[in-house]
């Protein structure tokens, strides 16, 4: 979850954006207590069309989250990569063809990475 936390320091106290871990509640940072940690964003699409998103520390928190969701498929990426993509997508409009749905031709070849675009409406 994205949150704003107070940080005291020169020249004054600030509210700084951080991601909080959905497993333990602590801020996700590259280093914690001298250990290199970092974080992931995991997401999934539910059958009803809604989405679920989780921000997690790498390692113990990610394993605990996955243990709490057995048999579910969650996509994931590094927080830094998601933020980079978000900044780009906020500044640059999508091209019309980027919004086309990909469909696998029959017989399905999607497992080999062969896709074709659906016809334009």
N, C-alpha and C positions, 0 to 999 in steps of 0.2 A: 504494500500500500504506500502511496506517495503521501508524505506528511511534511510539515514544517516544524523544526525543532529549534529551541533557543540555544544559541552559542554565545558565550561571553568571551570577549577578547577585544583587542584594540581595533578600531578606536571606540567601539561601543558594542552593546549586545545586539545580536542579529537573529533573525529567523531564517534558517537555512533549509532548503528542500533536501530530503533524504527519503530513501525507500526503507520501510520497516519490514522486517521478516514476518511473514504470515505464520511461521511455525513458532518462533520464540519471542517476537515482538521487538527485538533489538534493531538498531539502525544497521543497514548493510553498507559496509565500507570495505575498501581493498585490503586494509590491514586492521586487525583487531588483536590487541594484546601481543603484538609482535608477530602474529601468524598472518600469512597471506590467505585471505578468505574470499572476498568478492561475493557476487550473487548472480542469481538467475531469475528470469521471468518465465513462468510456465503458464500455458493456457490450453484450453480445450473448448470445442464447440459441442454443446449439448444437442441431443436430437430435437429438442423443441425450438432450436434456432438461437438460444441465448448463449452467451459466452461466460466462461469463468477464468479468472486470472489470479495468479499467486506470485508474490515476490519472496524469494528464499535465499538464505545463505547457502553457499555450496557446502557439500559434505553432510554433516550430521542433520541439519535442518531439512535438506533435500531428501535424504533417506527417510526421515520421520514422516515427511509429507507424503512420499510415495507409499510408505507402509500404511498410511491412513486411507489411501485411495487404491486398494488392490484391484488389478485388472482394468484400470482406466488408462486410456492413452492420453498423455499430455505432451504437447509440443513444448519446446523450450529454446531459449537463447540467452546469451550473456546480457546482463542489464546494460552494459556499455554499448552493445550492438543495437539493442532495442531503442535506446535513447538516441543514438546516431540516426537510425532510420526514422524515428519520430520527428527529429529536428528537420530532416530532409523533407519528409512528407508534409510537414507543416508549412515549409517555405515554398515548395514546388508542387503545383497542381498535378494530379494524375493525368496522363495522356488518355484520350478516349479509349484507345485499344487496350490500355492496361486494365480496364474494367471488364473485359470480356471473360466469360467463363470458359475454362478449359474442359473439353470433353474427350474421353478416350474413344478412339474409333473401334468398331467391332471387327474382329475379336479384340478385346481390350489389350492394349500394349503399354498401358501406363506404367507397369512395373519396370519396363525397359527404358522409361524416360521419354517415350515417343508420344508427343501430344499434338493435337490440332485444335485450332480455335473454333469455337462454335460459330455458326453463321450469324452475321449481324442481323438484328431485327429490322 
